[in-house]
Amino acid sequence: MRLPFLVLTPVCVFLGMATAVVQADVILWGNLWLALAGALAAHIAVNTLNEYQDFHSGLDALTSRTPFSGGSGALIRWPDAAVAVGWAAWLALLCVGAIGLYFILLFGTAVLPLGALGVAIIVLYTRWINRRPWVCLLAPGFAFGPLMVVGTHFVLTGEYSRFAAGVSLVPFFLANNLLLLNQYPDVEADRQVGRCHLPIAYGLDFATGVYGFMTAAAMLVIVLGVDSGSLPSLCLLALLPGASGFMVWAGARRFGNQLERLQPYLGLNVFAATVTPAVLAGALLLGR
């Protein structure tokens, strides 16, 4: 399940809750815990399914693992657990479906597009999405940004919100960056099993340029939001952890193909992707 990686999920749900509190007079608080449970189940499903499929494709035996990339390596050590991991993936996906069905019964089919896209990303991520560079780049951001933030806002208020969609662009860009940089150490291993993400298709220099662009775009969303008055000025505090993404970008430019020297920047990348939306959510609640 890669439990340390699940931290980003409650952060994005928290951000969706913050947009709902800012905009809505009435909040369906009981739905918050179901939204969180569904989001965590979705994240667990994609992690365990990825682990199961990477083991069977042989990728796990080829990667140079770091604390941030290359899978957990658990099935290399305990291959007999593969069946249990596969079952865990599908049981987590079943939980997602059950919670989604509840929200459909509660709100009607308006929530269905978010759920359907989320399930598609989970099921298709390893075997299909990872072979299409631009889809692979953007899928994580859609999952953690619009799907989680806007989805949480919807189930708390019963309405879609342009405000929530705009705020969700911050985790959208940062989650894309999170997965993008984690692909750097695995380029050769991924290539051998048929993956074709951005660093493979266009090279590390191009991928690093895209990383820098998305870091700047996430920061620009916050600045423009404050400048337009849609975000309180306190939200500028989120630029502090967000700016660490520029340090990561500089590090990736210098050490993109040197695993040992890149590894500290992989950790700093996690910090930027998780702390920035958390600070943004807190600033929204304090500044409303």
Backbone hydrogen bonds in HBPLUS format (Angstrom, degrees):
<---DONOR---> <-ACCEPTOR-->    atom                        ^
c    i                          cat <-CA-CA->   ^        H-A-AA   ^      H-
h    n   atom  resd res      DA  || num        DHA   H-A  angle D-A-AA Bond
n    s   type  num  typ     dist DA aas  dist angle  dist       angle   num
A0005-PHE N   A0002-ARG O   2.89 MM   3  5.72 145.0  2.01 127.4 136.5     1
A0006-LEU N   A0003-LEU O   2.96 MM   3  5.30 157.6  2.01 113.8 121.1     2
A0009-THR N   A0006-LEU O   3.07 MM   3  5.59 140.4  2.23 112.1 122.0     3
A0011-VAL N   A0007-VAL O   3.43 MM   4  6.62 156.5  2.49 148.8 155.5     4
A0012-CYS N   A0008-LEU O   3.03 MM   4  6.28 154.8  2.09 149.7 155.0     5
A0013-VAL N   A0009-THR O   3.00 MM   4  6.29 158.0  2.05 155.8 162.7     6
A0014-PHE N   A0010-PRO O   2.80 MM   4  5.86 153.3  1.87 141.9 149.7     7
A0015-LEU N   A0011-VAL O   2.97 MM   4  6.28 144.6  2.10 140.5 150.1     8
A0016-GLY N   A0012-CYS O   3.03 MM   4  6.34 153.6  2.10 142.9 149.3     9
A0017-MET N   A0013-VAL O   2.86 MM   4  6.17 150.0  1.95 148.0 157.1    10
A0018-ALA N   A0014-PHE O   2.89 MM   4  6.15 150.3  1.98 143.3 151.5    11
A0019-THR N   A0015-LEU O   3.07 MM   4  6.42 156.6  2.13 149.7 154.4    12
A0020-ALA N   A0016-GLY O   3.12 MM   4  6.30 151.4  2.21 140.0 147.9    13
A0021-VAL N   A0017-MET O   2.90 MM   4  6.20 159.2  1.95 153.9 159.0    14
A0022-VAL N   A0018-ALA O   3.04 MM   4  6.21 157.5  2.09 148.3 154.1    15
A0023-GLN N   A0019-THR O   3.10 MM   4  6.21 150.3  2.19 142.0 149.1    16
A0024-ALA N   A0020-ALA O   2.82 MM   4  5.58 165.6  1.85 156.8 160.2    17
A0028-LEU N   A0156-LEU O   2.85 MM 128  4.72 166.0  1.86 136.1 140.8    18
A0031-ASN N   A0028-LEU O   2.96 MM   3  5.76 150.4  2.05 122.3 130.1    19
A0032-LEU N   A0029-TRP O   2.99 MM   3  5.36 152.7  2.07 110.7 119.0    20
A0035-ALA N   A0031-ASN O   2.86 MM   4  6.06 157.2  1.91 152.4 159.0    21
A0036-LEU N   A0032-LEU O   2.91 MM   4  6.19 157.8  1.96 149.6 155.5    22
A0037-ALA N   A0033-TRP O   2.89 MM   4  6.04 160.1  1.93 143.3 149.2    23
A0038-GLY N   A0034-LEU O   2.83 MM   4  6.00 161.0  1.86 150.1 155.3    24
A0039-ALA N   A0035-ALA O   2.90 MM   4  6.08 157.6  1.95 147.0 153.2    25
A0040-LEU N   A0036-LEU O   2.89 MM   4  6.09 163.3  1.92 152.7 157.2    26
A0041-ALA N   A0037-ALA O   2.88 MM   4  6.03 157.7  1.93 146.4 153.1    27
A0042-ALA N   A0038-GLY O   2.94 MM   4  6.12 151.1  2.02 143.1 150.8    28
A0043-HIS N   A0039-ALA O   3.00 MM   4  6.27 156.7  2.05 147.1 153.1    29
A0044-ILE N   A0040-LEU O   2.85 MM   4  6.08 161.6  1.89 152.8 158.1    30
A0045-ALA N   A0041-ALA O   2.84 MM   4  5.97 153.0  1.91 143.5 151.5    31
A0046-VAL N   A0042-ALA O   3.05 MM   4  6.34 163.1  2.08 150.7 153.5    32
A0047-ASN N   A0043-HIS O   3.05 MM   4  6.20 157.7  2.10 146.4 153.0    33
A0048-THR N   A0044-ILE O   2.91 MM   4  6.02 171.3  1.92 155.7 158.0    34
A0049-LEU N   A0045-ALA O   2.92 MM   4  5.90 159.1  1.96 147.5 154.2    35
A0050-ASN N   A0046-VAL O   2.99 MM   4  5.87 154.2  2.06 135.7 143.2    36
A0051-GLU N   A0047-ASN O   2.93 MM   4  6.13 154.0  2.00 142.6 150.2    37
A0052-TYR N   A0048-THR O   2.92 MM   4  6.09 162.1  1.95 147.7 152.1    38
A0053-GLN N   A0049-LEU O   2.94 MM   4  6.10 166.4  1.96 151.4 154.9    39
A0054-ASP N   A0050-ASN O   2.85 MM   4  5.88 157.3  1.90 148.5 155.0    40
A0055-PHE N   A0051-GLU O   3.08 MM   4  6.16 146.9  2.19 141.3 149.5    41
A0056-HIS N   A0052-TYR O   3.22 MM   4  6.50 160.6  2.26 145.1 149.5    42
A0057-SER N   A0053-GLN O   2.93 MM   4  6.08 141.2  2.08 142.6 153.2    43
A0059-LEU N   A0054-ASP O   3.03 MM   5  5.17 116.1  2.45 150.8 161.0    44
A0060-ASP N   A0054-ASP O   3.31 MM   6  5.73 162.3  2.35 123.9 124.1    45
A0058-GLY N   A0055-PHE O   3.25 MM   3  5.32 147.4  2.36  99.1 108.6    46
A0061-ALA N   A0058-GLY O   3.20 MM   3  5.59 139.6  2.37 105.8 116.0    47
A0062-LEU N   A0059-LEU O   2.85 MM   3  5.20 155.9  1.91 113.7 122.0    48
A0063-THR N   A0059-LEU O   3.23 MM   4  6.41 138.8  2.41 159.7 171.1    49
A0066-THR N   A0069-SER O   3.08 MM   3  5.18 172.7  2.08 137.1 138.9    50
A0076-ILE N   A0073-GLY O   3.24 MM   3  5.33 136.4  2.44  98.4 110.2    51
A0077-ARG N   A0073-GLY O   3.39 MM   4  6.75 149.1  2.49 145.9 153.0    52
A0077-ARG N   A0074-ALA O   3.15 MM   3  5.33 123.1  2.49  97.3 110.6    53
A0078-TRP N   A0074-ALA O   2.82 MM   4  6.07 151.9  1.90 147.5 157.0    54
A0081-ALA N   A0078-TRP O   2.99 MM   3  5.77 165.3  2.01 124.6 129.5    55
A0082-ALA N   A0079-PRO O   3.15 MM   3  5.65 166.5  2.17 119.4 120.8    56
A0085-VAL N   A0081-ALA O   2.97 MM   4  6.27 153.9  2.04 155.1 163.3    57
A0086-GLY N   A0082-ALA O   2.93 MM   4  6.22 158.2  1.98 152.0 157.6    58
A0087-TRP N   A0083-VAL O   2.96 MM   4  6.27 158.9  2.00 150.6 156.2    59
A0088-ALA N   A0084-ALA O   2.87 MM   4  6.11 152.4  1.95 144.5 152.6    60
A0089-ALA N   A0085-VAL O   3.00 MM   4  6.30 150.9  2.09 147.7 154.7    61
A0090-TRP N   A0086-GLY O   3.20 MM   4  6.54 163.0  2.23 150.8 153.9    62
A0091-LEU N   A0087-TRP O   2.85 MM   4  6.03 153.7  1.92 152.5 160.5    63
A0092-ALA N   A0088-ALA O   2.96 MM   4  6.06 156.4  2.01 144.7 150.8    64
A0093-LEU N   A0089-ALA O   3.00 MM   4  6.27 152.7  2.08 143.5 151.5    65
A0094-LEU N   A0090-TRP O   2.88 MM   4  6.07 142.5  2.02 137.4 147.7    66
A0095-CYS N   A0091-LEU O   3.00 MM   4  6.35 149.1  2.10 144.0 151.5    67
A0096-VAL N   A0092-ALA O   3.05 MM   4  6.42 152.8  2.13 145.2 152.4    68
A0097-GLY N   A0093-LEU O   2.96 MM   4  6.27 158.1  2.01 146.6 152.1    69
A0098-ALA N   A0094-LEU O   2.89 MM   4  6.16 155.2  1.95 149.4 156.1    70
A0099-ILE N   A0095-CYS O   2.99 MM   4  6.19 167.3  2.00 154.5 157.2    71
A0100-GLY N   A0096-VAL O   2.85 MM   4  5.99 157.0  1.90 148.5 156.2    72
A0101-LEU N   A0097-GLY O   2.82 MM   4  5.99 151.4  1.90 145.0 152.6    73
A0102-TYR N   A0098-ALA O   3.09 MM   4  6.38 151.9  2.17 143.3 150.2    74
A0103-PHE N   A0099-ILE O   3.11 MM   4  6.47 158.2  2.16 149.1 154.0    75
A0104-ILE N   A0100-GLY O   2.92 MM   4  6.21 146.8  2.03 146.6 156.5    76
A0105-LEU N   A0101-LEU O   2.94 MM   4  6.20 158.7  1.98 150.2 155.4    77
A0106-LEU N   A0102-TYR O   2.95 MM   4  6.20 140.3  2.11 140.3 152.1    78
A0107-PHE N   A0103-PHE O   2.78 MM   4  5.84 162.5  1.81 150.3 154.2    79
A0108-GLY N   A0104-ILE O   2.62 MM   4  4.63 139.8  1.78 131.9 139.5    80
A0112-LEU N   A0109-THR O   2.97 MM   3  4.96 148.3  2.07 102.5 112.6    81
A0115-GLY N   A0111-VAL O   3.38 MM   4  6.67 166.4  2.40 152.9 156.6    82
A0116-ALA N   A0112-LEU O   2.83 MM   4  5.97 167.3  1.85 166.9 170.2    83
A0117-LEU N   A0113-PRO O   3.04 MM   4  6.09 163.8  2.06 145.6 149.9    84
A0118-GLY N   A0114-LEU O   2.99 MM   4  6.15 156.6  2.04 146.5 153.6    85
A0119-VAL N   A0115-GLY O   2.96 MM   4  6.19 163.2  1.99 153.4 156.9    86
A0120-ALA N   A0116-ALA O   2.98 MM   4  6.15 157.0  2.03 145.7 152.5    87
A0121-ILE N   A0117-LEU O   3.00 MM   4  6.25 154.8  2.06 148.5 154.3    88
A0122-ILE N   A0118-GLY O   3.11 MM   4  6.41 158.1  2.16 147.8 153.5    89
A0123-VAL N   A0119-VAL O   2.99 MM   4  6.20 172.1  1.99 159.6 160.2    90
A0124-LEU N   A0120-ALA O   2.92 MM   4  5.81 159.6  1.96 148.7 154.8    91
A0125-TYR N   A0121-ILE O   3.03 MM   4  5.37 128.4  2.30 138.6 145.1    92
A0128-TRP N   A0124-LEU O   2.93 MM   4  5.20 148.5  2.03 146.9 151.7    93
A0129-ILE N   A0124-LEU O   2.87 MM   5  5.89 167.9  1.89 144.3 148.3    94
A0130-ASN N   A0125-TYR O   3.01 MM   5  6.07 140.3  2.17 157.5 163.9    95
A0131-ARG N   A0128-TRP O   3.12 MM   3  5.54 160.3  2.16 112.5 118.1    96
A0132-ARG N   A0129-ILE O   3.04 MM   3  5.45 166.5  2.06 122.3 123.1    97
A0196-CYS N   A0130-ASN O   2.83 MM  66  6.09 168.4  1.84 142.7 146.7    98
A0136-CYS N   A0132-ARG O   2.81 MM   4  5.84 163.5  1.83 167.5 172.9    99
A0137-LEU N   A0133-PRO O   2.95 MM   4  6.14 143.8  2.08 139.3 149.3   100
A0138-LEU N   A0134-TRP O   3.15 MM   4  6.31 157.2  2.20 144.1 148.2   101
A0139-ALA N   A0135-VAL O   2.90 MM   4  5.82 147.7  2.01 153.7 160.8   102
A0142-PHE N   A0138-LEU O   3.05 MM   4  6.34 158.0  2.10 158.6 165.1   103
A0143-ALA N   A0139-ALA O   3.03 MM   4  6.24 158.0  2.07 152.5 158.5   104
A0144-PHE N   A0140-PRO O   2.97 MM   4  6.21 170.3  1.98 158.9 159.8   105
A0145-GLY N   A0141-GLY O   2.69 MM   4  5.37 142.1  1.83 140.8 151.9   106
A0147-LEU N   A0142-PHE O   2.93 MM   5  5.99 165.8  1.95 171.7 176.4   107
A0148-MET N   A0143-ALA O   3.26 MM   5  6.33 133.1  2.49 135.0 147.0   108
A0149-VAL N   A0145-GLY O   2.85 MM   4  5.60 154.6  1.91 162.7 171.1   109
A0150-VAL N   A0146-PRO O   3.00 MM   4  5.09 131.7  2.25 117.7 131.8   110
A0151-GLY N   A0147-LEU O   2.99 MM   4  5.26 133.2  2.22 114.5 128.4   111
A0152-THR N   A0148-MET O   2.91 MM   4  5.82 156.9  1.96 135.6 141.8   112
A0153-HIS N   A0149-VAL O   3.01 MM   4  6.24 165.9  2.03 149.8 154.1   113
A0154-PHE N   A0150-VAL O   2.88 MM   4  6.08 154.6  1.95 146.9 153.9   114
A0155-VAL N   A0151-GLY O   3.04 MM   4  6.34 166.0  2.06 154.6 156.6   115
A0156-LEU N   A0152-THR O   3.08 MM   4  6.22 132.7  2.32 145.8 157.9   116
A0157-THR N   A0153-HIS O   3.04 MM   4  6.12 133.3  2.27 142.8 154.5   117
A0157-THR N   A0154-PHE O   3.19 MM   3  5.24 134.1  2.42  97.1 109.3   118
A0158-GLY N   A0154-PHE O   2.50 MM   4  4.92 153.8  1.57 150.7 155.7   119
A0165-ALA N   A0161-SER O   3.03 MM   4  6.27 155.7  2.09 142.2 149.4   120
A0166-GLY N   A0162-ARG O   2.85 MM   4  6.09 154.2  1.91 149.2 155.4   121
A0167-VAL N   A0163-PHE O   2.99 MM   4  6.28 164.0  2.02 153.8 157.8   122
A0168-SER N   A0164-ALA O   2.87 MM   4  5.99 150.0  1.96 145.6 154.3   123
A0169-LEU N   A0166-GLY O   3.18 MM   3  5.56 158.1  2.23 107.3 114.0   124
A0170-VAL N   A0167-VAL O   3.10 MM   3  6.01 162.9  2.13 124.9 128.5   125
A0172-PHE N   A0168-SER O   3.03 MM   4  6.13 145.2  2.15 141.5 152.4   126
A0173-PHE N   A0169-LEU O   3.05 MM   4  6.16 168.0  2.06 148.2 147.5   127
A0174-LEU N   A0170-VAL O   3.14 MM   4  6.33 167.9  2.16 153.1 157.0   128
A0175-ALA N   A0171-PRO O   2.79 MM   4  5.57 158.3  1.83 142.6 147.9   129
A0176-ASN N   A0172-PHE O   3.20 MM   4  6.29 154.8  2.26 141.6 148.5   130
A0177-ASN N   A0173-PHE O   3.11 MM   4  6.38 155.7  2.17 141.8 148.2   131
A0178-LEU N   A0174-LEU O   2.90 MM   4  6.13 145.4  2.02 139.4 149.4   132
A0179-LEU N   A0175-ALA O   3.21 MM   4  6.47 164.3  2.24 154.4 153.9   133
A0180-LEU N   A0176-ASN O   2.93 MM   4  6.03 153.5  2.00 146.7 155.4   134
A0181-LEU N   A0177-ASN O   3.03 MM   4  6.09 176.6  2.03 155.2 154.3   135
A0183-GLN N   A0180-LEU O   3.07 MM   3  5.44 154.8  2.14 107.5 115.5   136
A0184-TYR N   A0181-LEU O   3.07 MM   3  5.53 155.6  2.14 112.7 119.5   137
A0186-ASP N   A0183-GLN O   3.11 MM   3  5.39 139.0  2.29 107.1 118.9   138
A0187-VAL N   A0184-TYR O   3.48 MM   3  5.64 167.8  2.49 116.7 114.9   139
A0190-ASP N   A0186-ASP O   2.74 MM   4  5.73 169.4  1.75 164.9 168.2   140
A0191-ARG N   A0187-VAL O   2.96 MM   4  6.07 154.6  2.03 147.0 154.1   141
A0192-GLN N   A0188-GLU O   3.20 MM   4  6.42 147.9  2.31 142.7 149.8   142
A0193-VAL N   A0190-ASP O   3.20 MM   3  5.51 140.3  2.36 103.6 113.8   143
A0195-ARG N   A0190-ASP O   3.00 MM   5  5.18 149.8  2.10 154.3 145.9   144
A0194-GLY N   A0191-ARG O   3.24 MM   3  5.27 165.9  2.26 105.8 108.9   145
A0200-ILE N   A0197-HIS O   3.09 MM   3  5.51 126.3  2.39 109.9 123.5   146
A0201-ALA N   A0197-HIS O   2.91 MM   4  6.07 168.4  1.92 162.0 165.9   147
A0202-TYR N   A0198-LEU O   2.87 MM   4  5.75 167.3  1.89 160.1 162.1   148
A0203-GLY N   A0199-PRO O   3.04 MM   4  4.57 130.1  2.29 108.7 118.3   149
A0207-ALA N   A0203-GLY O   3.10 MM   4  6.31 166.0  2.12 149.7 154.2   150
A0208-THR N   A0204-LEU O   2.83 MM   4  5.94 153.1  1.90 148.4 155.2   151
A0209-GLY N   A0205-ASP O   3.06 MM   4  6.33 147.6  2.17 141.5 150.0   152
A0209-GLY N   A0206-PHE O   3.07 MM   3  5.07 118.5  2.46  94.8 110.2   153
A0210-VAL N   A0206-PHE O   2.99 MM   4  6.39 152.3  2.07 150.9 158.5   154
A0211-TYR N   A0207-ALA O   2.90 MM   4  6.22 152.1  1.98 144.4 152.6   155
A0212-GLY N   A0208-THR O   2.98 MM   4  6.29 159.5  2.03 148.3 152.4   156
A0213-PHE N   A0209-GLY O   2.99 MM   4  6.26 156.5  2.05 146.4 153.0   157
A0214-MET N   A0210-VAL O   2.96 MM   4  6.22 163.0  1.99 155.8 159.3   158
A0215-THR N   A0211-TYR O   2.99 MM   4  6.23 151.4  2.07 150.2 158.4   159
A0216-ALA N   A0212-GLY O   3.04 MM   4  6.25 165.6  2.06 150.3 153.7   160
A0217-ALA N   A0213-PHE O   2.84 MM   4  6.09 150.4  1.93 146.1 155.6   161
A0218-ALA N   A0214-MET O   3.00 MM   4  6.13 157.1  2.05 144.1 148.6   162
A0219-MET N   A0215-THR O   3.18 MM   4  6.47 160.6  2.22 149.0 153.8   163
A0220-LEU N   A0216-ALA O   2.86 MM   4  6.03 150.1  1.95 145.8 155.0   164
A0221-VAL N   A0217-ALA O   2.99 MM   4  6.24 148.0  2.10 147.7 154.8   165
A0223-VAL N   A0219-MET O   3.03 MM   4  6.35 167.0  2.05 153.3 156.7   166
A0224-LEU N   A0220-LEU O   2.83 MM   4  5.88 172.4  1.83 155.7 158.1   167
A0225-GLY N   A0221-VAL O   2.97 MM   4  5.95 146.4  2.09 135.3 145.0   168
A0226-VAL N   A0222-ILE O   2.99 MM   4  6.26 158.1  2.04 153.1 157.5   169
A0227-ASP N   A0223-VAL O   2.87 MM   4  6.06 162.2  1.90 150.3 156.2   170
A0228-SER N   A0224-LEU O   2.89 MM   4  5.96 148.8  1.99 142.9 150.0   171
A0230-SER N   A0225-GLY O   3.03 MM   5  5.27 118.9  2.42 158.2 163.2   172
A0231-LEU N   A0225-GLY O   3.01 MM   6  5.03 149.4  2.10 121.4 116.2   173
A0229-GLY N   A0226-VAL O   3.14 MM   3  5.10 143.1  2.28  97.5 108.5   174
A0235-CYS N   A0232-PRO O   2.92 MM   3  5.77 162.9  1.95 125.6 130.4   175
A0236-LEU N   A0233-SER O   3.04 MM   3  5.79 168.1  2.05 120.6 124.5   176
A0237-LEU N   A0234-LEU O   3.05 MM   3  5.94 168.9  2.06 122.8 126.4   177
A0238-ALA N   A0235-CYS O   2.98 MM   3  5.68 155.6  2.04 117.6 123.7   178
A0239-LEU N   A0236-LEU O   2.99 MM   3  5.50 158.7  2.04 111.9 118.8   179
A0240-LEU N   A0237-LEU O   3.07 MM   3  5.74 157.7  2.12 116.4 122.3   180
A0242-GLY N   A0238-ALA O   3.17 MM   4  6.15 152.8  2.24 141.4 149.2   181
A0243-ALA N   A0239-LEU O   2.80 MM   4  5.71 141.1  1.95 138.4 145.1   182
A0244-SER N   A0241-PRO O   3.12 MM   3  5.56 150.7  2.21 107.6 116.1   183
A0245-GLY N   A0242-GLY O   2.96 MM   3  5.74 160.6  2.00 119.9 125.8   184
A0246-PHE N   A0243-ALA O   2.97 MM   3  5.55 145.9  2.09 113.2 121.4   185
A0247-MET N   A0244-SER O   3.04 MM   3  5.05 124.7  2.36  95.4 109.8   186
A0248-VAL N   A0244-SER O   3.01 MM   4  6.42 150.8  2.10 146.7 155.0   187
A0249-TRP N   A0245-GLY O   2.88 MM   4  6.15 155.6  1.94 143.1 149.9   188
A0250-ALA N   A0246-PHE O   3.01 MM   4  6.21 157.5  2.06 141.0 146.2   189
A0251-GLY N   A0247-MET O   2.92 MM   4  6.16 155.1  1.99 144.6 151.9   190
A0252-ALA N   A0248-VAL O   2.76 MM   4  6.01 155.7  1.82 155.7 162.6   191
A0253-ARG N   A0249-TRP O   3.02 MM   4  6.26 147.1  2.13 144.2 152.6   192
A0254-ARG N   A0250-ALA O   3.28 MM   4  6.56 144.9  2.41 140.3 148.5   193
A0255-PHE N   A0251-GLY O   2.76 MM   4  5.84 164.8  1.78 157.6 162.6   194
A0256-GLY N   A0252-ALA O   2.97 MM   4  4.46 118.9  2.35 132.9 129.0   195
A0258-GLN N   A0255-PHE O   2.96 MM   3  5.05 169.3  1.97 117.0 118.3   196
A0262-LEU N   A0258-GLN O   2.86 MM   4  5.92 138.3  2.04 154.5 167.6   197
A0263-GLN N   A0259-LEU O   3.08 MM   4  6.08 139.4  2.25 149.3 157.3   198
A0265-TYR N   A0262-LEU O   2.88 MM   3  5.45 129.0  2.14 117.9 131.6   199
A0266-LEU N   A0262-LEU O   3.17 MM   4  6.55 136.7  2.37 144.6 156.2   200
A0266-LEU N   A0263-GLN O   3.04 MM   3  5.03 130.0  2.30  98.3 112.0   201
A0267-GLY N   A0263-GLN O   3.29 MM   4  6.71 151.8  2.38 151.2 157.3   202
A0268-LEU N   A0264-PRO O   3.04 MM   4  6.38 153.2  2.11 141.4 149.1   203
A0269-ASN N   A0265-TYR O   2.86 MM   4  5.95 141.1  2.01 137.2 147.4   204
A0270-VAL N   A0266-LEU O   3.21 MM   4  6.55 147.8  2.31 140.7 147.6   205
A0271-PHE N   A0267-GLY O   3.12 MM   4  6.48 155.4  2.18 145.8 152.4   206
A0272-ALA N   A0268-LEU O   3.00 MM   4  6.31 159.9  2.04 148.5 152.6   207
A0273-ALA N   A0269-ASN O   3.04 MM   4  6.24 160.1  2.08 148.4 153.6   208
A0274-THR N   A0270-VAL O   3.03 MM   4  6.14 145.7  2.15 150.3 158.1   209
A0275-VAL N   A0271-PHE O   2.92 MM   4  5.65 161.1  1.95 151.0 157.2   210
A0279-VAL N   A0275-VAL O   2.85 MM   4  6.05 162.3  1.88 158.4 161.7   211
A0280-LEU N   A0276-THR O   2.96 MM   4  6.15 157.6  2.01 149.5 156.7   212
A0281-ALA N   A0277-PRO O   2.91 MM   4  6.04 154.7  1.98 140.8 146.8   213
A0282-GLY N   A0278-ALA O   3.03 MM   4  6.30 164.5  2.05 149.3 153.2   214
A0283-ALA N   A0279-VAL O   2.84 MM   4  6.01 157.9  1.89 150.8 157.3   215
A0284-LEU N   A0280-LEU O   2.94 MM   4  6.15 149.7  2.03 145.0 153.1   216
A0285-LEU N   A0281-ALA O   3.14 MM   4  6.44 158.0  2.19 150.4 155.1   217
A0286-LEU N   A0282-GLY O   2.95 MM   4  6.16 159.6  1.99 150.5 156.5   218
A0287-GLY N   A0283-ALA O   2.84 MM   4  5.68 147.2  1.95 142.9 151.3   219
